[in-house]
């Protein structure tokens, strides 16, 4: 008998993949690129947590949409990935009363076609179902009604009110508690469920959806017992960092989407968080939701010409503001996975500067990206 070592087809990168020891010198040189304007960066060994490289890693920088990583992590801290948000409309115990009982579904659609295609809750379907039920119960009359509601995001409440108003239904609205909404409900008219938290999170991270990130973060704050606002979001994010024994003092949160230029993080803080998240199974959905370089989402067009050897080997969250380009996530190499955070928030404003910065970051990751193909040991016997 003999042992045959079977390796897959190895994709040869344009440059030899850097050894861990060689990374600091090469990265320092590449980060001197004028396109990056003295960025912040950290690289962490995914096996050991050892910091392999750092530059300005404790400097507070504008993260842009890297803030969505915090929102996603907080969501998975407080929600089961298989949980679905529920929204129902019922007749009330009192005559001429409708009760809306929601759960702050973050993804209600105002377009019925889109809702059906993506299996989201349809506001038109909710609205028409209730409208038809009211007409049927009152000989086509829409007069004299009141609506008690709970668990609607403010914009969804405004959209539903406008939807009904355009169709001649103008009840008196009153926001109530969950307990009152339940107690006052009678015959159910319509109920819809959202996609799962996992599906919502996948879309949020894949396409960097600002509204969903904000709503998910606030839902997490509410689930944690904090106010349903940005202050509650801040408390929730800092609690998460504290649980992982990460110093939260450099964190400045104005919003959860990353749109504000007043947000601040450090590469060190986010790098440590990404390392910790990768080690816990409950956050696997976050890793799976990240765009893949050259393949999906906001990274679909990255690496194709800048660093082809990295295609399919980088899972990361992008970030863009005028004057800021950032990228953070995980990159696969020969024998390990690295966690990386790069924030270039001092670049010139404009799309050309953004493109140059993205290309420079891609090329850096291209120097360490390589397929991690495990050796497969097979046994074979000699012919008789």
C-alpha positions in Angstrom: 0.0 0.0 0.0 1.1 3.6 -0.5 -0.2 6.9 0.7 -1.1 9.4 -2.1 -1.3 13.1 -1.3 -4.0 14.6 -3.4 -4.1 18.3 -3.8 -6.6 20.4 -5.8 -5.7 22.6 -8.7 -3.8 25.5 -7.2 -4.5 29.0 -8.6 -1.2 30.7 -9.1 -1.3 34.3 -7.9 0.4 37.1 -9.8 2.9 37.5 -6.9 4.1 34.9 -4.5 1.9 34.9 -1.4 3.6 36.7 1.4 4.7 34.8 4.4 3.5 36.1 7.8 7.0 37.4 8.5 7.2 39.3 5.2 3.9 41.0 5.6 4.9 44.1 7.7 7.6 45.4 5.3 5.5 44.9 2.1 2.3 46.3 3.6 4.1 49.4 4.9 5.4 50.0 1.5 2.0 49.5 -0.2 0.2 51.6 2.4 2.4 54.5 1.4 0.4 54.8 -1.8 -0.8 58.4 -2.2 -4.2 56.9 -3.1 -4.7 55.9 0.5 -3.5 59.1 2.2 -2.0 57.5 5.4 -4.8 55.0 6.2 -5.5 53.0 9.3 -5.1 49.2 9.0 -4.8 46.0 11.1 -4.2 42.4 10.1 -4.9 39.6 12.6 -4.1 35.9 12.4 -7.6 34.2 12.5 -6.2 31.1 14.2 -4.4 32.8 17.1 -5.6 36.4 17.3 -2.0 37.6 16.9 -1.7 41.0 15.4 0.4 40.4 12.3 0.4 44.0 11.1 -0.9 47.4 12.3 -0.6 51.0 11.1 -2.5 53.8 12.8 -4.7 51.0 14.2 -5.6 53.0 17.4 -6.4 56.2 15.4 -10.1 57.1 15.5 -11.4 57.1 11.9 -14.6 57.5 9.9 -15.8 54.0 9.3 -18.6 54.7 6.7 -20.7 51.5 6.2 -18.4 49.4 8.4 -20.8 50.5 11.1 -23.2 47.9 9.7 -21.0 45.2 11.1 -21.9 46.4 14.6 -25.6 46.5 13.6 -25.4 42.9 12.2 -23.6 41.6 15.3 -26.1 43.2 17.7 -28.9 41.7 15.7 -27.6 38.2 16.0 -26.8 38.8 19.7 -30.6 39.4 20.4 -32.5 37.6 17.6 -32.6 34.1 16.4 -31.6 34.0 12.7 -34.8 32.1 12.0 -37.1 34.6 13.6 -39.8 36.3 11.4 -41.5 39.6 12.2 -45.3 39.5 12.4 -47.8 42.2 11.4 -51.6 41.8 11.8 -54.7 43.8 11.5 -57.9 42.9 13.4 -61.2 44.2 14.2 -61.3 45.7 17.7 -63.6 44.7 20.7 -65.3 48.1 20.2 -67.3 48.7 17.1 -65.6 50.6 14.3 -62.1 49.9 15.6 -59.2 48.4 13.9 -56.1 47.1 15.8 -52.7 46.9 14.1 -50.4 44.7 16.1 -46.8 44.8 14.6 -43.3 43.8 15.7 -41.5 46.7 14.1 -40.9 44.7 10.9 -37.9 46.4 9.3 -38.7 45.4 5.8 -42.3 46.1 4.9 -42.7 47.0 1.3 -44.8 49.7 -0.3 -44.7 47.8 -3.6 -46.9 44.7 -3.8 -44.9 43.2 -6.7 -41.6 43.6 -4.9 -43.1 42.2 -1.7 -44.3 39.0 -3.5 -41.0 38.6 -5.3 -38.9 38.9 -2.2 -41.5 37.4 0.2 -41.7 40.6 2.2 -44.7 41.9 4.0 -46.8 44.0 1.5 -48.2 47.2 2.8 -50.8 47.4 -0.1 -52.0 43.9 0.8 -52.4 44.8 4.5 -54.1 48.0 3.5 -56.5 46.6 1.0 -57.4 43.6 3.1 -58.4 45.8 6.0 -60.2 48.3 3.7 -62.3 45.6 2.1 -63.2 44.1 5.5 -64.3 47.5 6.8 -66.5 48.1 3.8 -68.1 44.7 4.0 -68.9 45.1 7.7 -70.4 48.6 7.3 -72.3 48.5 4.0 -69.4 50.1 2.1 -69.1 53.0 4.6 -65.6 54.1 5.8 -66.8 56.7 8.2 -66.4 56.9 12.0 -63.5 54.5 12.4 -60.5 54.6 14.8 -57.2 52.7 14.5 -55.1 51.6 17.5 -51.6 50.6 16.5 -48.5 49.1 18.0 -45.2 48.0 16.5 -45.0 50.0 13.3 -41.9 52.0 12.3 -42.8 55.6 11.9 -42.3 55.6 8.1 -44.5 52.5 7.7 -47.2 54.2 9.8 -47.0 57.3 7.6 -47.1 55.1 4.4 -50.2 53.1 5.6 -52.0 56.3 6.7 -51.3 57.9 3.3 -52.4 54.7 1.5 -55.7 54.6 3.3 -56.2 58.4 3.0 -55.9 58.2 -0.8 -58.8 55.7 -0.8 -61.1 57.7 1.4 -60.4 56.0 4.7 -59.4 58.6 7.3 -59.8 57.1 10.7 -58.5 58.6 14.0 -55.2 57.0 14.9 -53.9 56.2 18.4 -50.6 54.6 19.3 -51.1 52.0 22.1 -49.0 49.5 24.1 -48.6 45.9 23.1 -50.7 44.8 26.0 -53.6 47.1 24.9 -53.3 46.1 21.3 -53.7 42.4 22.3 -56.5 43.1 24.8 -58.5 45.2 22.3 -58.2 42.8 19.4 -61.1 40.6 18.2 -61.5 39.0 14.8 -58.3 38.9 12.8 -58.5 40.3 9.3 -55.0 39.8 7.9 -51.6 38.6 9.1 -48.3 38.6 7.3 -44.8 37.5 8.2 -41.5 38.9 7.1 -38.5 36.9 5.7 -36.3 35.5 8.5 -33.8 37.7 10.3 -31.1 35.8 8.4 -32.6 36.7 5.0 -33.0 40.3 6.0 -29.4 40.4 7.3 -28.1 38.8 4.1 -29.7 41.6 2.0 -28.5 44.3 4.4 -24.9 43.3 4.3 -24.8 42.2 0.7 -26.1 45.5 -0.6 -25.2 47.8 2.3 -28.8 48.8 2.9 -28.9 51.9 5.2 -32.5 51.8 6.3 -32.4 48.1 7.2 -29.2 48.6 9.2 -30.7 51.4 11.2 -33.9 49.5 11.9 -32.2 46.3 12.9 -29.9 48.1 15.2 -32.8 49.8 16.9 -34.7 46.5 17.2 -31.6 45.1 18.9 -31.5 48.0 21.3 -35.2 47.4 22.2 -34.6 43.7 22.7 -31.7 44.6 25.0 -34.0 46.8 27.1 -32.7 50.1 25.8 -34.6 53.0 24.1 -35.6 52.5 20.5 -33.2 55.2 19.3 -29.6 56.0 18.6 -28.7 56.3 22.3 -30.1 52.8 22.8 -28.1 51.6 19.8 -24.9 53.0 21.4 -25.6 51.2 24.7 -26.3 48.0 22.8 -23.1 48.2 20.8 -20.9 49.0 23.8 -22.5 46.1 25.7 -21.5 43.8 22.9 -17.9 45.0 23.0 -17.8 44.7 26.8 -19.0 41.1 26.5 -16.0 40.4 24.3 -13.7 42.3 26.6 -13.0 45.0 24.0 -12.5 48.6 25.0 -15.4 50.6 23.7 -14.1 54.0 24.5 -12.9 54.8 21.0 -16.4 54.2 19.6 -18.5 57.2 18.6 -21.9 56.4 17.2 -24.2 58.9 15.5 -26.0 56.3 13.4 -25.9 52.5 12.7 -25.7 52.7 9.0 -22.4 54.7 8.7 -23.9 57.6 6.8 -22.7 60.1 9.4 -19.2 61.5 9.1 -19.2 62.0 12.9 -19.1 58.2 13.5 -15.7 57.0 14.8 -14.0 53.6 15.3 -10.5 52.3 15.3 -9.1 49.5 13.2 -8.0 47.8 16.3 -11.4 47.8 17.9 -13.2 46.4 14.8 -10.5 43.9 14.1 -10.7 42.4 17.5 -14.5 42.3 17.2 -14.3 40.5 13.8 -11.9 38.0 15.4 -14.2 37.3 18.3 -17.3 37.1 16.1 -15.7 34.5 13.9 -15.1 32.3 17.0 -18.8 32.1 18.0 -21.3 29.9 16.1 -24.2 32.3 16.8 -22.5 34.9 14.6 -21.9 32.6 11.6 -24.8 34.3 9.8 -22.8 37.5 9.8 -19.8 35.9 8.1 -22.1 34.2 5.6 -23.8 37.5 4.8 -20.7 39.4 3.8 -20.1 40.1 0.1 -17.5 38.0 -1.6 -14.8 39.7 -3.7 -15.3 39.5 -7.4 -18.5 37.4 -6.8 -21.4 39.1 -5.0 -23.0 42.2 -3.6 -21.0 45.4 -3.2 -17.8 43.5 -3.9 -19.0 41.9 -7.2 -16.8 44.2 -9.3 -13.8 44.3 -7.0 -10.5 42.4 -7.5 -11.4 41.4 -11.1 -8.6 43.5 -12.6 -6.9 44.9 -9.5 -6.1 41.5 -7.8 -7.5 38.6 -9.7 -5.8 36.1 -7.4 -8.1 37.3 -4.6 -11.4 36.6 -6.4 -13.6 34.5 -4.2 -11.2 34.6 -1.2 -12.3 37.9 0.4 -15.4 38.2 2.5 -15.8 41.8 3.6 -18.0 44.8 4.3 -17.4 47.8 2.1 -17.7 51.4 3.2 -17.8 54.6 1.2 -18.3 58.3 2.0 -17.1 61.3 0.1 -13.4 61.3 1.2 -13.6 57.8 2.8 -13.1 54.3 1.5 -13.0 51.4 3.9 -13.0 47.6 3.8 -13.1 45.1 6.7 -13.6 41.3 6.9 -11.8 38.1 6.2 -9.3 36.9 3.6 -8.3 33.3 2.9 -4.7 32.4 2.4 -2.6 29.2 2.1 -2.8 27.9 5.6 -5.0 30.3 7.5 -7.6 33.1 7.5 -6.7 36.7 8.3 -9.0 39.3 9.7 -8.3 42.8 8.3 -9.6 46.3 8.6 -8.5 49.1 6.3 -9.9 52.7 6.7 -8.7 55.4 4.3 -10.7 58.4 5.5 -8.3 61.2 4.4 -8.4 60.7 0.7 -9.5 63.5 -1.7 -13.2 63.8 -2.4 -14.7 62.4 -5.6 -15.3 59.2 -7.4 -11.8 59.0 -9.0 -10.2 59.2 -5.6 -12.5 56.5 -4.3 -11.7 54.2 -7.2 -8.0 54.6 -6.7 -8.3 53.9 -3.0 -10.3 50.8 -3.6 -7.8 49.5 -6.2 -4.9 50.1 -3.7 -6.7 48.2 -1.0 -7.5 45.3 -3.4 -3.9 45.0 -4.4 -2.8 44.8 -0.8 -5.1 42.0 -0.1 -4.1 40.3 -3.3 -0.6 39.9 -1.8 -1.9 37.5 0.9 -5.0 35.9 -0.7 -4.6 32.3 -1.8 -6.8 29.2 -1.9 -6.7 27.3 1.4 -6.9 23.8 -0.2 -6.7 21.1 2.5 -4.6 18.0 1.8 -6.8 14.9 1.2 -5.1 11.7 2.2 -6.3 8.7 0.2 -5.2 5.1 0.3 -4.5 3.0 -2.8 -3.3 -0.6 -3.1 -0.8 -1.9 -5.7 -2.2 -4.1 -8.5 -1.8 -7.8 -7.8 
